[in-house]
């Protein structure tokens, strides 16, 4: 089975949903200062002042009929995006893996061929418009081995690459822009750094996350050395808490970060390098999750947003009360955008929340205006104020941000 989180991503026979932002204008208070590189692999700009970052409309795009749900996305440029998820189960075949690509910023999507034997895919990262890496597991039994797929031709072909012996799952991957990718997988029962030996070569095992980490939920790297990982730490068979670890040597060693008390699952992290050479001390990072510690529970907690400047200590930020769980975050546009689920009393399950301003040590988050998002939104990738794509699962949706 895919990585277990304290939250759950609702599954069912629904039409997969892709929601893409069309930004009609940028508020005057948003200023662009310098070009940097975001963790998901696309060049972007840092923003010195954030006030009203989004003005525009999130519009629904259709997907091939066989796609049931998408749970991870990576946009290398404003036009080139890839997403992974699952197919619709039928009486003749169970749900299987799916990988789709867009060449027009999320307006249209096409299936891409996968190597035989892949059971499911849970993560994807693109270092350029031609090179991407997707991770998951071979087979559908949940016992492995882990799978790492790569492409160097924009997804025309995907190749399975060898993983270390004892790898049962690969759950997170990060690819700095035009840089070497890093992944996290479970090797002999421990969450372990995985790095490639070269183009088309085998991946090797590196440093270990703390022994308390049972599965990696997300990974962000600002360059070839500095990475941040979120993980689920098992408390008992029914409960888990989230943790954050940092590395300044490409995952050879990992140092636990300090998170506030009362945190449940931590599902995703994104880190933006500073205008000068990135260091573990100055990169700006945002992590998202929920207060709920109950495994396989839906819409039962309160959403959590944590921020850090790389010092090793994370601070909680105010989040709209309607958000129960945030499953992914992207800060490539400067301001951050997070997606997830609402509380159970809310009429619609999916939610998008985004930063509107910064003041002192706090960042103000607000909920976007949304209509008919019937199921959770699970992934987001933003490369600029004019290019942001959200994925999830729903019958239909229309979201306006602004």
DAGI-V747629 format. One record per residue. RES is the residue in one small letter. PSI is psi in degrees with one decimal (none if undefined). OMEGA is omega in degrees with one decimal (999 if undefined). D_FIRST is the distance of its C-alpha to the first C-alpha in Angstrom with 2 decimals. Layout:
BEGIN
res;psi;omega;d_first
RES;PSI;OMEGA;D_FIRST
RES;PSI;OMEGA;D_FIRST
END
This chain:
BEGIN
res;psi;omega;d_first
x;156.2;177.4;0.00
x;171.7;-179.3;3.80
x;130.4;-179.9;6.63
x;134.1;178.2;7.82
x;160.6;178.4;11.33
x;-26.3;174.1;14.30
x;170.0;176.8;14.57
x;146.5;176.7;12.56
x;107.8;-172.2;12.73
x;133.9;179.1;14.34
x;154.1;178.8;13.32
x;177.9;-178.7;15.96
x;84.9;179.2;18.36
x;164.0;175.1;20.16
x;130.0;179.6;21.67
x;151.3;-173.2;20.00
x;133.0;168.2;22.25
x;126.8;179.6;23.70
x;124.3;-177.8;26.36
x;144.6;-179.6;28.72
x;132.5;167.2;31.52
x;103.7;-175.5;35.05
x;120.8;-176.7;37.12
x;-20.5;179.5;40.69
x;164.8;-179.9;42.21
x;129.8;-178.4;41.78
x;147.0;-176.6;43.58
x;-25.9;-178.0;46.50
x;-11.8;178.1;45.21
x;114.5;-179.3;42.32
x;145.3;-180.0;43.75
x;133.0;-172.4;42.31
x;-42.8;-176.5;43.36
x;159.2;-178.9;41.84
x;133.2;175.9;39.31
x;-162.3;179.6;36.24
x;132.9;-179.4;32.74
x;163.1;-175.0;29.56
x;-31.3;-177.5;26.30
x;-3.3;169.9;24.52
x;6.5;-178.5;27.15
x;142.9;177.1;29.98
x;144.6;-179.7;33.50
x;-164.3;179.2;34.55
x;148.8;173.8;37.22
x;148.5;-176.9;37.51
x;126.3;-177.6;39.08
x;-27.4;-179.7;41.87
x;126.0;-179.4;42.32
x;119.5;178.6;39.77
x;-77.2;177.0;41.25
x;81.9;-167.5;40.10
x;-26.5;-173.6;37.65
x;130.5;168.1;36.59
x;113.3;-178.1;38.93
x;-164.3;-174.2;37.54
x;133.3;170.9;35.29
x;119.9;-176.9;31.59
x;149.9;-175.3;31.67
x;136.0;172.8;29.15
x;144.2;178.8;28.30
x;158.9;-178.9;27.05
x;165.8;173.7;24.30
x;145.1;-172.1;24.05
x;-23.2;-177.5;23.56
x;-11.5;-176.3;20.38
x;125.9;178.1;18.46
x;-49.0;-175.3;16.69
x;150.8;172.9;15.44
x;138.5;-176.8;15.69
x;-2.9;175.7;14.14
x;144.9;-177.5;15.91
x;148.0;173.8;19.45
x;125.4;175.5;22.09
x;119.1;179.4;25.76
x;-32.4;177.7;27.93
x;-178.5;178.3;31.07
x;-21.9;-177.0;32.29
x;-28.5;-172.8;31.87
x;116.7;179.8;28.98
x;150.7;174.5;25.40
x;146.5;179.0;21.99
x;149.0;179.1;18.79
x;154.0;179.7;15.22
x;-141.9;-173.6;13.06
x;157.4;177.7;12.36
x;167.3;176.3;14.95
x;128.2;176.4;16.42
x;146.0;177.0;15.47
x;175.5;177.6;18.67
x;-20.7;-178.0;20.19
x;-19.6;-175.3;20.16
x;141.1;177.0;16.72
x;171.4;176.2;13.22
x;139.1;-179.5;11.94
x;-176.1;-177.7;11.65
x;154.5;175.9;12.07
x;146.1;177.0;15.35
x;125.5;-179.3;17.68
x;154.8;-178.4;20.95
x;150.5;176.7;24.05
x;139.5;177.2;27.16
x;6.6;-178.3;30.57
x;38.3;175.3;32.34
x;24.2;176.4;30.60
x;1.7;-179.8;28.13
x;-41.0;177.2;30.76
x;153.6;-175.5;29.40
x;148.9;178.5;26.19
x;145.6;176.7;25.59
x;145.6;173.3;22.72
x;145.4;-175.6;22.49
x;141.5;178.4;21.78
x;149.0;175.0;18.70
x;151.1;179.3;18.90
x;144.8;173.1;17.97
x;-9.9;179.2;14.77
x;130.7;-177.6;12.46
x;-46.9;175.9;9.07
x;160.7;178.4;8.29
x;134.8;-177.0;10.31
x;-11.1;-177.2;10.20
x;153.8;176.9;13.73
x;144.8;176.8;17.18
x;141.8;-177.0;20.64
x;125.7;178.5;24.00
x;-20.5;179.1;26.97
x;-179.1;179.5;29.36
x;-4.0;177.3;29.80
x;-26.8;-172.3;29.21
x;119.4;178.1;26.69
x;157.4;176.1;23.02
x;129.3;176.4;19.86
x;147.8;-176.3;16.31
x;156.5;179.0;13.22
x;-130.7;-175.0;9.62
x;146.9;174.0;8.47
x;139.6;178.7;10.49
x;167.4;-176.8;9.66
x;15.8;-176.1;7.20
x;-15.1;-179.4;6.82
x;5.4;-178.0;4.23
x;7.6;174.7;7.72
x;-171.8;3.4;8.99
x;171.6;177.3;11.48
x;157.3;-178.7;11.14
x;136.1;170.6;12.85
x;120.4;-179.8;15.83
x;139.7;178.9;17.86
x;153.4;171.7;21.36
x;146.0;174.4;24.25
x;9.6;-179.0;27.88
x;39.5;176.0;29.31
x;19.5;176.8;27.72
x;4.8;174.2;24.93
x;-40.2;172.4;27.29
x;143.8;174.4;25.32
x;137.9;-175.9;22.01
x;133.0;173.6;21.81
x;129.3;-179.7;19.08
x;147.3;-178.0;20.31
x;139.8;176.1;20.16
x;159.7;-179.1;18.12
x;149.1;175.9;19.39
x;138.9;179.6;18.99
x;1.8;177.8;16.37
x;114.6;-177.6;14.00
x;-17.9;-179.4;10.41
x;148.1;171.9;9.00
x;120.1;-167.0;11.29
x;-11.1;-177.4;10.77
x;147.5;179.1;14.42
x;146.1;176.3;17.58
x;139.6;-179.5;21.20
x;96.7;175.2;24.16
x;152.3;-174.9;27.61
x;119.7;179.4;30.04
x;28.5;179.7;31.14
x;179.6;179.5;29.80
x;139.7;179.8;27.44
x;155.6;174.0;23.74
x;141.3;179.3;21.82
x;164.0;173.9;18.09
x;130.8;179.4;16.08
x;170.8;176.7;13.51
x;114.5;-178.7;12.72
x;117.6;-178.7;15.49
x;39.6;174.8;16.56
x;-1.3;179.9;14.89
x;143.3;175.6;16.55
x;122.4;-166.8;15.85
x;143.4;173.5;18.20
x;136.2;176.8;20.11
x;131.2;178.4;19.92
x;147.5;-179.2;22.98
x;149.7;178.0;24.33
x;-15.1;180.0;27.48
x;176.5;-178.6;28.89
x;119.6;179.2;28.55
x;2.6;-177.3;26.44
x;175.8;-179.9;26.28
x;152.8;173.8;23.70
x;142.8;-177.9;21.88
x;153.0;-180.0;22.97
x;138.7;178.9;21.71
x;-130.4;-175.0;23.77
x;160.6;-178.0;23.99
x;138.6;167.0;21.73
x;163.0;178.9;20.80
x;150.2;-174.7;22.21
x;-22.3;-179.7;20.90
x;-20.0;-178.0;19.87
x;123.1;-180.0;17.11
x;-29.2;177.1;13.68
x;140.2;176.2;11.83
x;133.9;-180.0;13.74
x;-20.6;-178.3;13.55
x;159.1;179.1;16.48
x;135.2;175.5;19.33
x;132.2;178.0;22.88
x;129.8;179.2;25.67
x;-20.1;176.6;29.23
x;-163.1;-176.0;30.49
x;-7.4;-177.3;29.90
x;-40.4;-167.4;30.31
x;117.7;-177.0;29.29
x;153.2;175.0;25.68
x;134.9;-177.9;23.99
x;140.6;169.8;20.43
x;147.6;-176.1;18.70
x;160.9;173.7;16.27
x;123.5;179.4;14.85
x;116.3;-176.4;16.88
x;129.4;174.8;15.96
x;-48.4;174.4;19.05
x;179.3;-175.9;18.05
x;-18.4;-176.5;15.16
x;-4.8;-174.0;15.74
x;150.8;176.3;16.98
x;155.2;175.2;16.57
x;159.2;-178.3;19.02
x;154.0;176.3;19.05
x;159.7;177.2;20.99
x;132.9;178.6;22.61
x;150.3;-177.9;23.86
x;150.3;178.1;26.30
x;138.7;174.3;27.49
x;18.5;178.4;30.76
x;39.6;177.2;30.40
x;39.1;173.8;27.41
x;10.3;175.4;24.95
x;-40.6;174.1;27.13
x;147.9;180.0;27.51
x;133.3;-178.1;25.80
x;124.7;178.8;27.83
x;140.2;176.8;26.50
x;158.6;179.6;27.76
x;118.8;178.3;29.38
x;152.8;-179.5;27.76
x;156.8;176.3;29.60
x;159.5;176.3;29.06
x;13.1;-178.9;27.15
x;134.7;174.8;24.14
x;-119.4;178.9;20.71
x;140.4;168.9;17.69
x;112.0;-167.8;18.74
x;-25.4;-173.4;16.58
x;154.6;176.8;18.73
x;144.4;172.7;21.94
x;136.8;-177.0;24.60
x;135.7;-179.0;27.76
x;125.6;179.8;31.00
x;156.9;177.2;33.53
x;-179.7;-178.3;37.14
x;-23.6;175.5;40.05
x;-175.1;-178.1;40.97
x;129.3;-176.6;38.96
x;140.2;171.0;35.61
x;160.4;-179.3;35.47
x;-16.3;-176.3;33.09
x;-31.4;-169.8;35.84
x;-10.3;179.6;36.50
x;141.4;178.6;33.33
x;124.8;-176.4;32.40
x;146.7;175.1;28.82
x;130.9;177.1;27.08
x;149.8;-177.4;23.82
x;155.6;178.8;22.37
x;-138.0;-176.1;20.37
x;161.7;174.6;21.36
x;-16.4;-177.2;23.27
x;135.8;176.3;20.75
x;-1.1;-175.1;19.09
x;125.6;178.8;17.37
x;143.6;176.3;13.58
x;34.4;174.1;12.42
x;147.0;-177.1;16.05
x;129.9;170.5;17.54
x;38.6;-177.1;20.95
x;-14.8;-177.0;22.18
x;-159.6;174.4;23.21
x;133.7;-177.8;25.48
x;149.5;-178.0;24.47
x;134.5;169.4;25.23
x;125.5;179.1;26.74
x;141.0;177.6;27.68
x;153.3;179.4;30.05
x;149.1;174.8;31.49
x;17.1;179.2;34.11
x;3.7;-177.1;32.59
x;-11.2;-179.4;34.60
x;-7.9;178.4;31.64
x;132.5;-177.2;32.14
x;144.7;-178.7;30.29
x;141.8;176.8;31.96
x;143.6;178.0;30.77
x;151.5;177.9;32.09
x;135.9;-177.9;33.13
x;144.2;177.0;30.61
x;136.7;-175.4;31.46
x;-20.1;-179.0;31.17
x;-13.9;-177.9;29.42
x;126.7;-179.5;26.24
x;-38.1;-174.4;23.58
x;131.2;176.4;20.72
x;127.4;-170.3;20.81
x;-18.8;179.2;17.70
x;157.8;-179.9;19.49
x;144.2;176.2;23.02
x;129.1;-178.7;25.36
x;19.7;-176.5;28.82
x;-20.1;179.8;29.97
x;-3.1;-172.3;32.75
x;-75.5;169.0;34.27
x;149.8;-177.5;33.48
x;148.3;174.4;29.84
x;130.9;179.2;27.81
x;150.0;179.9;24.72
x;156.4;179.3;22.60
x;-135.9;-175.5;20.57
x;159.2;176.0;21.39
x;173.7;174.8;24.59
x;159.4;-173.2;25.54
x;-26.3;-178.6;25.28
x;-10.3;179.6;29.03
x;143.3;-175.9;28.96
x;-29.9;-178.5;29.47
x;143.2;-173.7;26.93
x;-40.4;-174.8;23.38
x;146.7;178.2;23.17
x;150.4;171.6;25.31
x;127.5;175.4;26.67
x;149.3;-175.0;28.58
x;156.0;179.7;30.74
x;144.0;177.2;33.34
x;-25.8;-179.0;36.95
x;161.9;172.9;39.02
x;144.5;178.5;39.23
x;113.6;-176.9;41.77
x;-124.0;-179.8;42.24
x;1.8;-176.4;38.94
x;147.7;174.4;37.24
x;130.2;-178.8;35.60
x;126.5;177.5;36.05
x;146.0;175.1;33.07
x;161.0;178.3;33.49
x;138.8;174.2;31.56
x;155.2;175.4;32.17
x;124.9;-174.9;33.76
x;151.2;179.9;31.21
x;133.4;170.5;31.55
x;40.8;170.3;29.22
x;91.4;-167.2;25.82
x;-23.6;-176.6;24.19
x;170.0;-173.7;20.55
x;150.0;167.3;19.05
x;132.5;-165.5;19.86
x;-16.9;-177.9;17.11
x;150.6;179.2;18.78
x;141.6;175.7;22.38
x;119.7;-178.3;24.46
x;123.5;179.7;28.22
x;-13.8;176.9;30.60
x;175.5;177.1;33.84
x;-13.4;180.0;35.49
x;7.9;-177.2;35.74
x;103.8;-179.4;32.27
x;130.5;-178.8;29.12
x;134.0;179.8;26.20
x;140.2;177.8;23.64
x;159.5;179.4;20.61
x;-143.8;-178.2;18.65
x;126.8;179.7;18.65
x;165.6;174.3;21.83
x;-43.4;177.4;24.62
x;160.8;179.8;27.16
x;153.7;172.2;28.12
x;119.5;-175.9;31.02
x;134.8;175.4;31.15
x;128.6;177.1;34.29
x;124.5;179.8;34.38
x;none;999;37.84
END
